[in-house]
Amino acid sequence: MITTELRNPESPFHPATQPQGRPRTAPSSHASAFRRIEDRELLQMREVYARHGGLWSGDDIARVMRHRATQPLSVIAKWIVEREVVHLSRHSFILLPMFQFDPMELKLRPGVREVLLELRDALDDWELCAWFAQPSTWLDGATPVDRLASHAQAVVQAARADRFVALG
């Protein structure tokens, strides 16, 4: 499935916007170094989420939802504002990992809401999106996104443990 992130040349995910080769100079500021770390994290998230439907723009999801909902943008906006979905913002794009949705109904899959309830006070949106894509010691080195479908309760327990570690 081709998504807007790959078709739109303005998208930070379009192949033309990906770095080509090594930079000619080292980062000159702390902000530049942070952007490079964030870029590496984003690349890792894209690779993990590609196995589970990819990262879709809010507009793409709204287009699919318009056959099922009368106000799809309002539904998506409500999910985002109330932190009911995993999402991230990058270069003015709202991106949502598709692992969290049933592909036919575009409703949240079981376990996602419970994980978000555990982590949304401990992690910001970027950290939450990265949490699902990073190996977890609580899940024997598996990523939460890889375990969610088969072991949702174990992923919820991992989220609870990480919330406790983050907040005390």
C-alpha positions in Angstrom: 0.0 0.0 0.0 1.4 3.4 -1.0 0.8 6.2 1.5 1.0 9.9 1.2 4.3 9.9 3.1 5.9 8.3 0.1 4.0 10.0 -2.7 4.2 13.6 -1.5 7.6 15.2 -2.3 6.9 17.7 0.6 6.7 14.9 3.1 9.7 14.2 5.3 9.3 10.6 4.4 9.6 11.0 0.6 12.7 9.3 -0.8 13.9 12.6 -2.2 14.1 14.1 1.3 16.2 11.3 2.7 19.8 12.1 3.4 22.2 11.0 0.6 25.7 10.0 1.8 27.5 11.5 4.7 27.2 15.1 5.7 30.2 17.2 4.7 30.5 18.9 8.1 29.9 17.9 11.6 26.8 19.3 13.4 27.7 22.7 14.7 25.1 23.0 17.4 23.3 21.0 20.1 20.0 21.5 18.2 21.5 20.0 15.1 22.8 17.0 17.0 19.3 16.5 18.5 17.7 16.6 15.1 20.1 13.8 13.9 19.1 11.7 16.9 15.5 12.3 16.2 16.1 11.4 12.5 17.6 8.1 13.6 14.7 7.3 15.9 12.3 8.1 13.1 14.1 5.8 10.8 13.9 3.0 13.3 10.2 3.7 13.9 9.5 3.7 10.1 11.3 0.3 9.8 9.4 -1.3 12.6 6.0 0.2 11.7 6.4 -0.8 8.1 5.9 -4.4 9.2 2.6 -3.5 10.7 1.0 -1.3 8.0 3.4 1.7 8.1 2.9 5.3 9.2 0.0 7.0 7.6 -0.8 10.7 7.5 -3.9 11.9 9.2 -5.2 12.9 5.7 -4.8 9.4 4.4 -6.6 7.9 7.3 -9.4 10.5 7.0 -9.8 9.6 3.3 -10.3 5.9 4.2 -12.6 6.8 7.1 -14.9 9.1 5.1 -16.9 6.0 4.0 -17.4 5.0 7.6 -17.7 8.3 9.5 -19.5 11.6 8.7 -16.7 13.8 10.1 -13.5 11.8 9.8 -11.2 14.7 10.5 -13.1 15.5 13.6 -12.8 11.9 14.8 -9.0 11.9 14.2 -8.6 15.3 15.8 -10.5 14.1 18.9 -8.3 11.0 19.1 -5.2 13.1 18.9 -6.2 15.8 21.4 -7.4 13.2 23.9 -4.3 11.1 23.3 -6.4 8.1 22.4 -4.1 7.1 19.5 -0.3 6.8 19.0 0.8 9.7 16.8 3.7 12.0 16.1 4.2 15.3 14.4 7.0 15.8 12.0 7.5 18.8 9.7 3.8 19.8 10.0 2.6 16.3 9.3 0.6 14.2 11.7 1.5 10.6 11.4 -0.3 7.6 12.9 1.1 4.1 13.0 -1.4 1.7 11.4 -0.7 -1.1 13.8 -3.2 0.4 16.2 -6.1 0.2 13.9 -8.2 -2.7 12.6 -7.6 -2.2 8.8 -11.2 -2.8 7.8 -13.0 -0.7 10.4 -10.2 1.8 11.4 -11.2 1.3 15.0 -8.6 0.9 17.8 -7.3 -2.6 18.3 -7.6 -4.3 21.7 -4.8 -3.4 24.1 -3.9 0.0 22.5 -6.2 2.1 24.7 -5.0 0.3 27.8 -1.3 0.9 27.0 -2.0 4.5 26.2 -3.8 4.9 29.6 -0.7 3.6 31.3 1.8 5.7 29.4 0.3 9.0 28.3 1.1 10.8 31.6 4.7 9.6 31.6 5.7 10.0 27.9 5.2 12.7 25.3 3.8 11.9 21.9 7.2 11.2 20.3 8.3 9.0 23.2 5.1 7.1 23.1 5.4 6.4 19.4 9.0 5.3 19.9 8.1 3.1 22.9 6.0 0.8 20.8 8.9 0.4 18.3 11.8 -0.2 20.7 12.7 -3.5 22.2 11.5 -3.9 25.7 13.2 -5.8 28.5 9.8 -6.5 30.0 8.9 -8.4 26.7 12.1 -10.4 26.5 13.6 -8.0 23.9 10.6 -7.9 21.6 9.0 -4.6 20.6 5.5 -3.9 22.0 4.1 -3.5 18.5 5.3 -7.0 17.6 3.7 -8.5 20.7 0.5 -6.5 20.9 -1.7 -8.7 18.7 -0.7 -12.0 20.4 0.1 -10.9 24.0 -1.8 -7.6 24.6 -1.9 -8.1 28.4 1.9 -8.6 28.5 2.3 -5.3 26.6 -0.1 -3.5 29.0 2.0 -4.9 31.9 5.2 -3.7 30.2 3.6 -0.2 29.9 2.6 -0.2 33.5 6.2 -1.1 34.6 7.7 1.6 32.4 5.2 4.1 33.7 6.3 3.2 37.3 10.0 3.5 36.3 9.3 6.9 34.7 7.1 8.5 37.3 8.0 6.5 40.4 
